[in-house]
Amino acid sequence: MSSLDDLRAVLDPAAIVTDPQALAPHLTDWRGKHQGAALALLRPRAVEEVSAILRWATATRTPVVPQGGNTGLSGGATPDASGAAVVLSLARLNKVRAVDSAGDTLTAEAGCILADVQQAAAAHDRLFPLSLGSEGSCQIGGVVATNAGGINVIRYGTVRDLVLGLEYVRADGAVIHGLKPLRKDNAGYALKELVIGSEGTLAIVSAATFRLFPKPRASATALCGLASPADALRLLGLLRQSAGERISSFELMCDGEMGLTLDSVPGTALPLERRHGWYVFIELGDSDPAGRVGELLTDALAAALERGLLQDATVAQSEAQAKAIWHLRFAVAEANRRAGPSVSHDTSVATADVPAFIAAIETMAAERFPKARALFVGHVGDGNIHVILLFPRDTLAEQRHELGHAVNAAVFAIVSDFGGSITAEHGIGRNLTGALAKQAQPEALELMRAVKQAFDPLGILNPGVVLAQR
Ligand code: FAD
């Protein structure tokens, strides 16, 4: 009997997929940069089945690559090319187990699509604030495993700030029942904090309990045209004075990125009279229906215009206009995917350093990679800037690997000068294991290896992700 036959005894036939056509989409990543192979795709329906799979994987020493919506941008959900691993999809664990309106919590299984969880909270008149361009496909297990960020971090924090309790399955199959809706819990080491953001290398997330928030009753959305990232930060400072904690999103985009998006993604249009060097996307929200955030935003933008911080701005007058503005921001990843060979980064620096950081990258790119266009988009209020170096379409395939290495080294040297991070929200995945090994303090890396060893002594959980294999 092959080792998969042992699994057939404990899983229903639909849970084990070996058909090459059905497997294919699970063997490559969203950007199409990684191509792997696998023994099978496993699709359990319940946490007990996840546990059985991990007991089997431990007994047979089979590597397990957990996969959610497969929208990750670091290659962490793609198996290596050996074909030795199984891909573990949590998609069939897709129940919202509970919404507690009194306690403002929601418990969802790993396979729930993020947008469905947002809707489940809204149906109970609450807000689940995590919002990403991939929210129609990414899953709860994936967002927890990557500690995802998105456009509302400036107000509500990353996934780590939203998770109260976690249920996860250890490499040996033991289920850790940690779905406590507690706001305060100092009983021992903070294990769930380690699992959050561990990219499938420490445990399999099966469900999470999240904080919910009051649903905004009044909101206002604006798109602004500005001359520079420095003006964007000045605008943020000004807005903070009047809007305070009502600022839910404050996003920056350069004109090159705006042009790519407008040219390549259907249904996008610029709601300003002309193009500008930089753009800022703003969302304000207030749980008080009389919060008059529209007025507040219009007044703040008028003051900014007067001070010369802004060149132009439009405030959405309807939900449809607000959606159209956010469509422009969310379409960026798709525009970049279509644009040709590129090297992308997910860097963060202290928010005040963003203008100098962008200038340093621009100078480096012009000197070292004159054929590339340097593009910038990101969550500027969090200091999280995605840097994209876009190369001409005719860049030879055999050059791309070397270029990728050279660009990474140059960008990460600048990140290091600014005391920043090589990944703010996407994670290390397979893409950045070498960079992490170089950038992390050796003693910190040693601790990471010890944590990995404690959770997964046989190294079967997503090997080669986060920590390079030795
Ligand atoms: P996958 O891609 O399937 O997996 C991601 C990682 O998590 C892998 O390492 C995988 O092994 C692991 N994993 C998945 N499920 C589990 C589980 N149940 N248990 C343990 N490990 C697991 N990210 C942001 O943070 N902010 C953004 O604004 C943002 N915007 C995006 C926009 C677009 C258009 C796209 C395509 C991606 C964007 N991303 C963003 C990246 C991505 O959507 C997030 O990282 C998301 O959290 C991944 O979720 P997923 O379910 O697709 O996970």
Residues whose N, C-alpha, C, O or C-beta is under 5 A from the ligand:
A	BS01	FAD	W30 V65 P66 Q67 G68 G69 N70 T71 G72 L73 G76 A77 L90 A110 S131 L132 G133 S134 S137 C138 Q139 G141 G142 V143 A145 T146 A148 G149 G150 I151 E199 G200 A203 I204 V205 F330 A333 E425 H426
